[in-house]
Each structure stands twice: as C-alpha cells, then as structure tokens.
C-alpha cells in the first residue's frame, strides 16, 4: 500500500536548447522518479519557474537568447519564495567559466559530455542539501544564542545574519561558501580531507570526485585578500583552517593544553 504522506516528487527544470540532450535528460530523470519540465530558452525558463516551482535547475550556459549566467543571476536576484538549486551545464571546462558560474550563484558545475549516473549523484546531493537532517536542525536550535557568532583569529562568522568578516571587513559569500567556512571553523587547525568536505558540505556521494571544492576555496581566498592563507592546502589530501598567532576555540575540561612555543 502506498503511503499517503510520501514526499512530493522533486521538480527539475531542464534549460537546454539542444533537443537531443534535453530529451535524453528528461527521459532519464523521469525514469528515476523526478518531475521534469524543459525550457529551450532563458526567458522561457524564467517564466516556467514562476509556475513550475522547481527544486533544482539544470542550466545550460549557451542559450539562444540570454546566457545561463544571466538566467542564474536573475534567479538569485528573485527573493520571493524558496530558491532552487542550480547546476550549470556547459562544454566549457576552463576554470574561468566555473568561477563565473559560482560567482552568479550556481551550486555546481558539470561539463559536457557527462554521465547520467554522475549527474544524478550531483542532483541528489544538491536536493539533499536543501533538506537539512532533523538532527542538524535540533542541534542548531539547542545552541545558545552567543554561538550564532563564531570568531577564530581574524575570521568572524555571524550564522544568523549570514555574514562573514575578515579583520573587521565584511566579505560577501555564497551559501555554499558559508557552509564550507562553518565546517572548517568547527575544528581550526585540523585537516579535513577532500572526500570529507565533498560529502559533508556538498552532500556528494563518496564516489564523486569534483574540482568544485578547489574552485570554491580559490574564490574564498580571493575574497579574503591578504588573509587568504587562513585556508591552507594539505597537498593531495584536503584543507584546514589555519589560525595565525592564536589558538582556535577549545572545549573546556577536555583535551590537552595548547602548546606554547
């Protein structure tokens, strides 16, 4: 017997002007249980979003009327209702294009040709990130109000206001960049592996490897300017938040005293 309380099918808007690709994507995604709508032009996609209320947008960069970057920018500029996740699709593999996509608010970036299996893993990860686990919500609700602001060295994060400051200067960050910083700031000085970051921050399946992490770290470092070295690379392994000149936040009553040199 089918449960009446089953979650509605996730809605995906495919914005792609190449009919072969859009037809293949629509067929495959519907077969996997998604509700799908297709738009071949950027303006048509923006109109569709007003009624289709997509949970996720697969957005081609090269469209016949306006670019995918412009579509994504306009999606993010619309503050009415819940924002969909955006995965950009393009044949361009240059880092500059990936950075441009993230700059206008894309959540992920997939270059053509791609496998449906990997794309579905990325879609699942993005949709999962939109629904925080119940234990995460409860943990956040149980934290005292003063924990809404976290300060580690020159870095200060206000979670409630979604604001980041470095050496007193406010830095604008995307939701994904905020999640990455909050994850690193939990354990200053501790190396977090690439697999761990992709799984915990992006929600990727462990089988998925991506340059998305490196691109986001580069963007954060650029935004941090002279303090960009706060995020250190552990070559071939991962990243860590390094605090210069002072220890990170520590739990009282446990652990060992900080070493003083």
Phi, psi and omega in degrees: 000135182280134180287133181288341183267011183300141181298137178302153179297133175299140182258130181237127174260119179263117180250100188204127183269349176275111188301319181301317182290313182296321178295316180297316179296315181300314180298312184295317183290321177296321180295336180265007172100012178263153170268128191234139170229146184244138172231137183262350181226157183295315180296321178296324179295316180296322177293320181296324181298332181292336182242330184279333179052059182294145172278333182211144178242123170267111194240113176288143180284315185269098179246157186289338182252299177233157184285157175300328177299317179294320178299313181297318180300319181287328175297314183289336179283342180275110183265005179275120178083184183278133180285135174283156169288151181231123172246121182271139179244131180199156175277349180281128181248359182294146181301325182300321179292320178297316180299317179299320178297314179292327182296326181271002172111011177293148179268334181202169189215120182237128181266144177276147355282151180229159176270142178300323181300312180292321180299318180295322177299319179291319177299312179301320180296317181292320179291323177296322180294336178284343181241087181299139179303149182302323182294329178292317179297315180297320180296319180294322181291331183277350182283142177296155187300328182294342178284354178293338176247124182242130180235125176226109183059226180281355183267128176228132183236128174253103185293315185300321183266357182052056181229144180233136179234139175234120183053039177085351181259131181287135179242129179278126180231155177279166177304320179292320178296322177297316180297321179296315180296317180296325179292316180292325186287345177298324185225073181302137178087345181269133179287131175246125186291158178301316180299318180296316181294316180296324181284313187278323183270313182271339182079018181290149170296143182304338181285342186275129172248145186207149173274359180305316181301312182298320180295319179294319179298317178300317179298317180296315179301317179299319181291327180285344178062237183296341179263015182300335181283004172299328177258111184261144176270129170261099194309126177076000185235304184177214183221162174212155175271115183258130180253124183270118170086355177205152181285157176281176180298137183234150176281132181281145175086353179226161177082182182255154178298150178294142178286135177246124181257000000 
